[in-house]
Amino acid sequence: MSTKTETFPIQKSEEEWRQQLDPLQYSVLRKHSTERAFTSPLNDEKRTGSFVCAGCGEPLFDSATKFESGTGWPSFWQPLPGGVGTTTDRSFFMTRTEVHCAKCGGHLGHVFPDGPAPTGQRYCMNGAAMKFEEKK
C-alpha cells in the first residue's frame, strides 16, 4: 500500500501480490522501487490507447496525454479522472508527490510541476507499474 492509513478497493496479501506480479512489477508497485531509466518499452509506446495499472488493470492515463520528457520514464501531463491518487513522499531527504493507483494503491511514480501545457504537470511513471492497452 501507498500509505499506512489509506485503504483501497482492491486488497491482497503480500503473498497474493508476489504470485500475481513479476519480480520487477512487485518491487515497483508494492515496495516503491524505481526501474532503471530507459529500460521500459512503454517509454517508446506511441500507439493510441490507455496505460493501465499492472496490478489491477485500472485505467490510469490516456495515450493522448503522453509526452517525451527525456527522463527515460513514460511521462504524462494528466491522469484519467479517478485513476490515481497522491501522497507526500519524504524519502531520500527530499519532499516529492508520489502517485499511486487509486484502486489497488500500487506505487506508480511521482508528479512534478515541470510538465507541458495545459497542466504544467509531469507524471513520471514506472513502465513496470503499467501495461498498455491499444485502442481497437
Secondary structure, DSSP 8 states (H G I E B T S, - for coil): --SSS---S----HHHHHHHS-HHHHHHHHH-----TT--GGGG--SSEEEEETTT--EEEEGGGEE--SSSS-EES---TTTEEEEEE-GGGS-EEEEEETTT--EEEEEES---TTT--EEEE-GGGEEEEE--
